[in-house]
Amino acid sequence: MSKALSDLKLGEKATITSITAPLPIKQRFMDMGLVKGSQVAIEKLAPLGNPIQISLKGYSLCIRKEDAKYILIA
């Protein structure tokens, strides 16, 4: 069973298996490099847990926790 990127804890790493977002959001994720097979890690969490900072492909990216729920990982 897949879990969402939003379920990862600080410092954990995972691989993106799919993106279940509506097409405009999915396209934006793909433009930012969030594609199937990408390795991601949680770098930082905001004090209230939103947004989350992730690292992938040698750079850092902040996304909203509710958007991270669309990104399924293994």
N, C-alpha and C positions, 0 to 999 in steps of 0.2 A: 504494500500500500504506500502510495506516495504521500509525502508531506510537503507543506508549503515553505517557501523561503522565510516567511514570517515566523515559523516555528523554531528556527535555528537559534542557538544561544551564542553569546559573545565568544569569538574565537573559533567557532565551529566552521568546517568546510563541507561543501557538497557540490554535486554536479546537477545542472539543470536538465530535467527530463522532458518538460513541456511547459507551455504557457497557455493558460486557459482564459486569458483576458479578451474582452471585446476587441474587434479588429483595430480600431484607432490606438488603443493602449498597447496592444500586441505589437503593432508596427513601431510605435515609439520605443518600446523595450528593445526590439530588434535593431533599431537605429543606434541605440546606446550600447550594443554589443551583448545584450542578454538573449542568447540563443541556445538552443538545445545542444548539450555537450559542454557548455562553458563551465569552468570551475569557479565557484564563488565562495567567499568567506565573509563572515560578519566581523567588521572592524570596530564599530562603535554603535552604541545605542543612545539616543537622546534621553534626558532625565525621565521623561514620561513614556519612553519606549517608541516614540514616533518623531521624526523619521529614523530609519536605520541606515547606517553607512556600510556599504559592502565593497569588497575589492574583487576585481576580475580583470583579466588580461593586462595586468600591470598598472591599473588606475583605480581610483576610488570613486564611488557613486553613492549619492543619497537618494533613497526612494521612500515613499510613504508606506507605512506598515500595511495599510489596506490594499495597496497595489502589490505588495510583496506576496499577498495571499494568492495571487493569480499565477505565481511562478512555482511550479512543482519541481521538487528535487529528490535526489536519491543519495 
